[in-house]
Amino acid sequence: CLPPPTRFEAGTPAMAEIIGLGAALDYLMDLGMENVHAYEQEIGDYLYEQLSQVEGVRIFGPPPSAPRGRAALTAFHIDGIDAADICALMDQNGIA
């Protein structure tokens, strides 16, 4: 019998997930985190640029040109459309 607290642990350790996480981290380290960051910034800037051209779209947060920049994600709202409906439409079109 295992000693406490080990004998009170329920379930099986998530070994497959741990191995998968390790493989994902190896992949990112091989790419180089500076390259990953640069690519995230590039696609984030592109998203901001494209969304800012759509009438009725309000983007939250600073523009990419702000002194501290912005994260590689964009929070936005489309006038007259509920956020849940936007998510459903994006999902149906393979965007999200």
DSSP file (Angstrom, degrees, kcal/mol; ACC not computed):
  #  RESIDUE AA STRUCTURE BP1 BP2  ACC     N-H-->O    O-->H-N    N-H-->O    O-->H-N    TCO  KAPPA ALPHA  PHI   PSI    X-CA   Y-CA   Z-CA
    1    1 A C              0   0    0      0, 0.0     6,-0.0     0, 0.0     0, 0.0   0.000 360.0 360.0 360.0 139.0    0.0    0.0    0.0
    2    2 A L        -     0   0    0      1,-0.1     5,-0.1     4,-0.1     0, 0.0  -0.437 360.0-110.1 -75.8 150.6    1.3    3.5   -0.9
    3    3 A P    >>  -     0   0    0      0, 0.0     4,-1.3     0, 0.0     3,-0.8  -0.423  53.9 -61.3 -76.3 155.7    1.9    6.0    1.9
    4    4 A P  T 34 S+     0   0    0      0, 0.0     0, 0.0     0, 0.0     0, 0.0  -0.447 117.1  25.8 -64.9 149.7   -0.4    9.1    2.3
    5    5 A P  T >4 S+     0   0    0      0, 0.0     3,-1.5     0, 0.0     4,-0.4  -0.988 120.8  56.3 -88.5  -1.0   -1.0   11.4    0.4
    6    6 A T  G X4 S+     0   0    0     -3,-0.8     3,-1.6     1,-0.3    -4,-0.1   0.883 102.3  56.6 -58.2 -40.9   -0.2    9.3   -2.7
    7    7 A R  G 3< S+     0   0    0     -4,-1.3    -1,-0.3     1,-0.3    -5,-0.1   0.659 104.2  55.0 -68.7 -12.9   -2.7    6.5   -1.8
    8    8 A F  G <  S+     0   0    0     -3,-1.5     2,-0.3    -5,-0.2    -1,-0.3   0.491  80.4 110.6 -95.8  -4.4   -5.5    9.2   -1.7
    9    9 A E    <   -     0   0    0     -3,-1.6     2,-0.3    -4,-0.4    -3,-0.0  -0.539  60.6-144.2 -72.0 131.7   -4.8   10.5   -5.3
   10   10 A A        +     0   0    0     -2,-0.3    -2,-0.1     2,-0.1    -1,-0.0  -0.707  51.0   5.4 -97.2 147.9   -7.5    9.5   -7.7
   11   11 A G  S    S-     0   0    0     -2,-0.3     3,-0.0     2,-0.0    -2,-0.0  -0.082  89.8 -56.4  83.2-177.5   -7.1    8.6  -11.3
   12   12 A T        -     0   0    0      1,-0.1    -2,-0.1     0, 0.0     0, 0.0  -0.836  56.8-102.9-104.2 138.0   -4.2    8.1  -13.6
   13   13 A P        -     0   0    0      0, 0.0     2,-2.3     0, 0.0     3,-0.3  -0.288  36.9-110.6 -57.5 146.7   -1.5   10.7  -14.1
   14   14 A A     >  +     0   0    0      1,-0.2     4,-2.1     2,-0.1     5,-0.2  -0.434  56.7 156.8 -79.9  67.4   -1.9   12.5  -17.5
   15   15 A M  H  >  +     0   0    0     -2,-2.3     4,-2.6     1,-0.2    -1,-0.2   0.900  68.7  51.1 -64.9 -43.7    1.2   10.9  -19.0
   16   16 A A  H  > S+     0   0    0     -3,-0.3     4,-2.5     1,-0.2    -1,-0.2   0.906 111.9  48.6 -61.4 -40.6    0.1   11.3  -22.6
   17   17 A E  H  > S+     0   0    0      2,-0.2     4,-2.5     1,-0.2    -1,-0.2   0.886 110.6  50.5 -67.0 -38.7   -0.6   15.0  -22.0
   18   18 A I  H  X S+     0   0    0     -4,-2.1     4,-2.2     2,-0.2    -2,-0.2   0.914 112.1  46.9 -65.0 -43.2    2.7   15.5  -20.3
   19   19 A I  H  X S+     0   0    0     -4,-2.6     4,-2.2     2,-0.2    -2,-0.2   0.909 112.7  50.4 -65.0 -41.7    4.6   13.9  -23.2
   20   20 A G  H  X S+     0   0    0     -4,-2.5     4,-2.4    -5,-0.2    -2,-0.2   0.894 109.2  50.7 -63.0 -41.0    2.6   16.0  -25.7
   21   21 A L  H  X S+     0   0    0     -4,-2.5     4,-2.5     2,-0.2    -1,-0.2   0.918 109.4  51.2 -62.5 -43.3    3.4   19.2  -23.8
   22   22 A G  H  X S+     0   0    0     -4,-2.2     4,-2.3     1,-0.2    -2,-0.2   0.905 110.5  48.6 -60.3 -41.9    7.1   18.3  -23.8
   23   23 A A  H  X S+     0   0    0     -4,-2.2     4,-2.3     2,-0.2    -1,-0.2   0.899 111.1  50.5 -64.9 -40.8    7.0   17.7  -27.6
   24   24 A A  H  X S+     0   0    0     -4,-2.4     4,-2.3     2,-0.2    -2,-0.2   0.903 111.0  48.6 -63.9 -41.2    5.2   21.0  -28.1
   25   25 A L  H  X S+     0   0    0     -4,-2.5     4,-2.5     2,-0.2    -2,-0.2   0.897 110.2  51.4 -66.2 -40.1    7.8   22.9  -26.0
   26   26 A D  H  X S+     0   0    0     -4,-2.3     4,-2.3    -5,-0.2    -2,-0.2   0.921 109.9  50.6 -59.8 -43.6   10.6   21.2  -28.0
   27   27 A Y  H  X S+     0   0    0     -4,-2.3     4,-2.0     2,-0.2    -2,-0.2   0.927 111.9  46.4 -60.2 -47.4    9.0   22.3  -31.2
   28   28 A L  H  X S+     0   0    0     -4,-2.3     4,-1.8     1,-0.2    -1,-0.2   0.894 112.2  50.3 -64.7 -39.7    8.7   25.9  -30.1
   29   29 A M  H  < S+     0   0    0     -4,-2.5    -1,-0.2     1,-0.2    -2,-0.2   0.872 108.8  52.6 -66.8 -35.6   12.2   26.0  -28.8
   30   30 A D  H  < S+     0   0    0     -4,-2.3    -1,-0.2     1,-0.2    -2,-0.2   0.886 110.1  48.3 -65.6 -38.1   13.5   24.6  -32.1
   31   31 A L  H  < S-     0   0    0     -4,-2.0    -2,-0.2    -5,-0.2    -1,-0.2   0.852 119.2-115.8 -66.8 -33.6   11.6   27.4  -33.9
   32   32 A G    >X  -     0   0    0     -4,-1.8     4,-2.0    -5,-0.2     3,-0.8   0.473   8.4-119.0  95.8 119.5   13.1   29.9  -31.6
   33   33 A M  H 3> S+     0   0    0      1,-0.3     4,-2.6     2,-0.2     5,-0.2   0.801 113.9  59.4 -62.4 -29.0   10.8   31.9  -29.3
   34   34 A E  H 3> S+     0   0    0      2,-0.2     4,-2.1     1,-0.2    -1,-0.3   0.869 107.4  47.2 -66.6 -34.1   11.9   35.2  -30.9
   35   35 A N  H <> S+     0   0    0     -3,-0.8     4,-2.3     2,-0.2    -2,-0.2   0.882 111.1  50.8 -71.2 -39.3   10.6   33.8  -34.3
   36   36 A V  H  X S+     0   0    0     -4,-2.0     4,-2.4     2,-0.2    -2,-0.2   0.933 112.3  47.4 -61.9 -45.7    7.3   32.7  -32.6
   37   37 A H  H  X S+     0   0    0     -4,-2.6     4,-2.4     1,-0.2    -2,-0.2   0.923 111.0  50.8 -62.4 -45.4    6.9   36.1  -31.1
   38   38 A A  H  X S+     0   0    0     -4,-2.1     4,-2.2     1,-0.2    -1,-0.2   0.897 111.7  47.8 -60.9 -40.7    7.7   37.9  -34.4
   39   39 A Y  H  X S+     0   0    0     -4,-2.3     4,-2.6     2,-0.2     5,-0.3   0.907 110.1  51.9 -68.1 -41.3    5.1   35.8  -36.3
   40   40 A E  H  X S+     0   0    0     -4,-2.4     4,-2.3     1,-0.2    -2,-0.2   0.918 111.1  48.1 -59.5 -43.2    2.5   36.3  -33.6
   41   41 A Q  H  X S+     0   0    0     -4,-2.4     4,-2.6     2,-0.2     5,-0.2   0.909 110.4  52.6 -63.9 -41.4    3.0   40.1  -33.9
   42   42 A E  H  X S+     0   0    0     -4,-2.2     4,-2.0     1,-0.2    -2,-0.2   0.940 114.1  40.0 -61.3 -49.3    2.8   39.9  -37.7
   43   43 A I  H  X S+     0   0    0     -4,-2.6     4,-2.3     2,-0.2    -1,-0.2   0.841 114.6  53.9 -72.9 -30.3   -0.5   38.1  -37.8
   44   44 A G  H  X S+     0   0    0     -4,-2.3     4,-2.3    -5,-0.3    -2,-0.2   0.909 109.9  47.2 -65.9 -42.1   -1.9   40.2  -34.9
   45   45 A D  H  X S+     0   0    0     -4,-2.6     4,-2.7     2,-0.2    -2,-0.2   0.898 111.8  51.2 -64.3 -41.0   -1.0   43.4  -36.8
   46   46 A Y  H  X S+     0   0    0     -4,-2.0     4,-2.7    -5,-0.2     5,-0.2   0.917 109.8  49.6 -62.9 -44.1   -2.6   41.9  -40.0
   47   47 A L  H  X S+     0   0    0     -4,-2.3     4,-2.8     2,-0.2     5,-0.3   0.934 112.3  47.6 -60.0 -46.9   -5.8   41.0  -38.1
   48   48 A Y  H  X S+     0   0    0     -4,-2.3     4,-2.3     1,-0.2    -2,-0.2   0.929 112.5  49.6 -60.2 -46.2   -6.0   44.5  -36.6
   49   49 A E  H  X S+     0   0    0     -4,-2.7     4,-0.5     1,-0.2    -2,-0.2   0.919 114.3  44.2 -60.2 -46.0   -5.4   46.1  -40.0
   50   50 A Q  H >< S+     0   0    0     -4,-2.7     3,-1.0     1,-0.2     4,-0.3   0.918 114.7  47.6 -68.6 -43.8   -8.1   44.0  -41.7
   51   51 A L  H >< S+     0   0    0     -4,-2.8     3,-1.6     1,-0.2     6,-0.2   0.860 104.1  61.4 -65.6 -34.4  -10.7   44.4  -39.0
   52   52 A S  H 3< S+     0   0    0     -4,-2.3    -1,-0.2     1,-0.3    -2,-0.2   0.680 100.1  56.6 -67.7 -15.1  -10.1   48.2  -38.8
   53   53 A Q  T << S+     0   0    0     -3,-1.0     2,-0.5    -4,-0.5    -1,-0.3   0.521  85.7  96.2 -91.0  -6.6  -11.2   48.4  -42.5
   54   54 A V  S X  S-     0   0    0     -3,-1.6     3,-1.6    -4,-0.3     2,-0.1  -0.749  79.1-123.2 -90.9 124.2  -14.6   46.8  -41.8
   55   55 A E  T 3  S+     0   0    0     -2,-0.5     3,-0.1     1,-0.2    -2,-0.1  -0.413  94.5  21.5 -65.0 134.8  -17.5   49.2  -41.3
   56   56 A G  T 3  S+     0   0    0      1,-0.3    23,-3.0    -2,-0.1     2,-0.5   0.420  91.5 123.0  89.1  -1.2  -19.3   48.7  -38.0
   57   57 A V  E <   -A   78   0A   0     -3,-1.6     2,-0.5    21,-0.2    -1,-0.3  -0.834  43.7-163.2 -97.1 127.4  -16.4   46.9  -36.3
   58   58 A R  E     -A   77   0A   0     19,-3.4    19,-2.3    -2,-0.5     2,-0.4  -0.948   7.1-154.4-110.2 122.7  -15.1   48.4  -33.1
   59   59 A I  E     -A   76   0A   0     -2,-0.5     2,-0.3    17,-0.2    17,-0.2  -0.819   8.0-142.5 -99.5 133.6  -11.7   47.2  -32.0
   60   60 A F  E     +A   75   0A   0     15,-3.0    15,-0.6    -2,-0.4    -2,-0.0  -0.743  60.0  25.8 -95.3 141.6  -10.8   47.4  -28.3
   61   61 A G  S    S-     0   0    0     -2,-0.3    -2,-0.1    13,-0.1     9,-0.1  -0.267  97.0 -42.1  99.6 173.8   -7.3   48.3  -27.1
   62   62 A P        -     0   0    0      0, 0.0    -2,-0.0     0, 0.0     0, 0.0  -0.284  60.9-104.0 -74.5 159.1   -4.4   50.3  -28.6
   63   63 A P    >   -     0   0    0      0, 0.0     3,-2.0     0, 0.0     6,-0.1  -0.366  36.1-104.3 -73.8 163.2   -3.4   50.1  -32.2
   64   64 A P  T 3  S+     0   0    0      0, 0.0     6,-0.2     0, 0.0   -19,-0.1   0.769 120.2  64.0 -58.9 -24.0   -0.2   48.2  -33.1
   65   65 A S  T 3  S+     0   0    0      4,-0.1     5,-0.0     3,-0.1     0, 0.0   0.522  75.7 118.2 -79.5  -3.9    1.6   51.6  -33.5
   66   66 A A  S X  S-     0   0    0     -3,-2.0     3,-1.9     1,-0.1     4,-0.1  -0.255  82.3-106.5 -60.6 151.3    1.1   52.4  -29.8
   67   67 A P  T 3  S+     0   0    0      0, 0.0    -1,-0.1     0, 0.0     3,-0.1   0.836 121.4  33.5 -51.4 -39.0    4.4   52.8  -27.9
   68   68 A R  T 3  S-     0   0    0      1,-0.3    -2,-0.1     0, 0.0    -3,-0.1   0.364 105.3-144.1 -99.0   5.6    4.0   49.5  -26.1
   69   69 A G    <   -     0   0    0     -3,-1.9    -1,-0.3    -6,-0.1     2,-0.3  -0.267  20.9 -89.7  69.0-156.2    2.3   47.8  -29.0
   70   70 A R        -     0   0    0     -6,-0.2   -26,-0.1    -3,-0.1   -25,-0.1  -0.963  36.8 -87.6-150.1 163.5   -0.4   45.3  -28.4
   71   71 A A        -     0   0    0     -2,-0.3     2,-1.0     1,-0.1    -2,-0.0  -0.265  48.2-101.4 -68.7 163.3   -0.8   41.6  -27.9
   72   72 A A  S    S+     0   0    0      2,-0.0     2,-0.3   -25,-0.0    -1,-0.1  -0.138  99.7  75.7 -82.8  41.5   -1.1   39.3  -31.0
   73   73 A L        -     0   0    0     -2,-1.0     2,-0.4   -29,-0.0    -2,-0.1  -0.953  67.7-144.6-143.6 162.1   -4.9   39.1  -30.4
   74   74 A T        -     0   0    0     -2,-0.3     2,-0.5    -4,-0.1   -13,-0.1  -0.973   1.0-156.6-138.5 122.0   -7.7   41.5  -31.1
   75   75 A A  E     +A   60   0A   0    -15,-0.6   -15,-3.0    -2,-0.4     2,-0.3  -0.828  31.7 162.2 -92.6 131.9  -10.9   42.0  -29.1
   76   76 A F  E     -A   59   0A   0     -2,-0.5     2,-0.3   -17,-0.2   -17,-0.2  -0.942  29.6-149.1-147.3 166.3  -13.7   43.5  -31.2
   77   77 A H  E     -A   58   0A   0    -19,-2.3   -19,-3.4    -2,-0.3     2,-0.6  -0.995  11.9-144.1-137.5 141.5  -17.4   44.1  -31.5
   78   78 A I  E >   -A   57   0A   0      3,-0.4     3,-2.0    -2,-0.3   -21,-0.2  -0.941  33.6-112.7-107.8 121.5  -19.6   44.3  -34.5
   79   79 A D  T 3  S+     0   0    0    -23,-3.0     3,-0.1    -2,-0.6   -22,-0.0  -0.230  97.2  11.1 -54.2 131.7  -22.4   46.8  -34.2
   80   80 A G  T 3  S+     0   0    0      1,-0.2     2,-0.4     0, 0.0    -1,-0.3   0.448 105.8 100.5  83.0   1.4  -25.8   45.2  -34.1
   81   81 A I  S <  S-     0   0    0     -3,-2.0    -3,-0.4     4,-0.0    -1,-0.2  -0.979  72.0-123.2-124.3 130.2  -24.6   41.6  -33.7
   82   82 A D     >  -     0   0    0     -2,-0.4     4,-2.1     1,-0.1     3,-0.4  -0.385  22.4-122.8 -66.9 143.7  -24.5   39.7  -30.4
   83   83 A A  H  > S+     0   0    0      1,-0.2     4,-2.3     2,-0.2     5,-0.2   0.861 112.4  54.3 -57.6 -38.0  -21.1   38.3  -29.5
   84   84 A A  H  > S+     0   0    0      1,-0.2     4,-2.2     2,-0.2    -1,-0.2   0.878 108.0  49.9 -65.2 -36.4  -22.5   34.8  -29.3
   85   85 A D  H  > S+     0   0    0     -3,-0.4     4,-2.6     2,-0.2    -2,-0.2   0.885 108.8  51.9 -68.3 -38.6  -23.8   35.1  -32.8
   86   86 A I  H  X S+     0   0    0     -4,-2.1     4,-2.6     2,-0.2    -2,-0.2   0.935 110.6  48.8 -61.1 -45.8  -20.4   36.4  -34.0
   87   87 A C  H  X S+     0   0    0     -4,-2.3     4,-2.4     1,-0.2    -2,-0.2   0.915 111.4  49.2 -61.1 -43.5  -18.7   33.4  -32.4
   88   88 A A  H  X S+     0   0    0     -4,-2.2     4,-2.5     2,-0.2    -1,-0.2   0.916 111.9  48.1 -63.5 -43.3  -21.3   31.0  -34.0
   89   89 A L  H  X S+     0   0    0     -4,-2.6     4,-1.3     2,-0.2    -2,-0.2   0.906 111.9  49.4 -63.6 -41.9  -20.8   32.5  -37.5
   90   90 A M  H  <>S+     0   0    0     -4,-2.6     5,-3.0     1,-0.2     6,-0.9   0.911 112.0  49.2 -63.5 -41.1  -17.0   32.4  -37.2
   91   91 A D  H ><5S+     0   0    0     -4,-2.4     3,-1.6     5,-0.2    -2,-0.2   0.920 108.7  52.1 -63.3 -44.8  -17.2   28.8  -36.1
   92   92 A Q  H 3<5S+     0   0    0     -4,-2.5    -1,-0.2     1,-0.3    -2,-0.2   0.760 111.4  48.5 -63.9 -24.5  -19.5   27.9  -39.0
   93   93 A N  T 3<5S-     0   0    0     -4,-1.3    -1,-0.3    -3,-0.2    -2,-0.2   0.245 117.5-109.7-101.6  12.3  -17.0   29.5  -41.4
   94   94 A G  T < 5S+     0   0    0     -3,-1.6    -3,-0.2    -5,-0.1    -2,-0.1   0.708  88.1 114.1  72.4  20.6  -14.0   27.7  -40.0
   95   95 A I      <       0   0    0     -5,-3.0    -4,-0.2    -6,-0.2    -5,-0.1   0.832 360.0 360.0 -91.1 -36.6  -12.5   30.9  -38.5
   96   96 A A              0   0    0     -6,-0.9    -5,-0.2    -9,-0.2    -6,-0.1   0.371 360.0 360.0-126.0 360.0  -12.8   30.0  -34.8
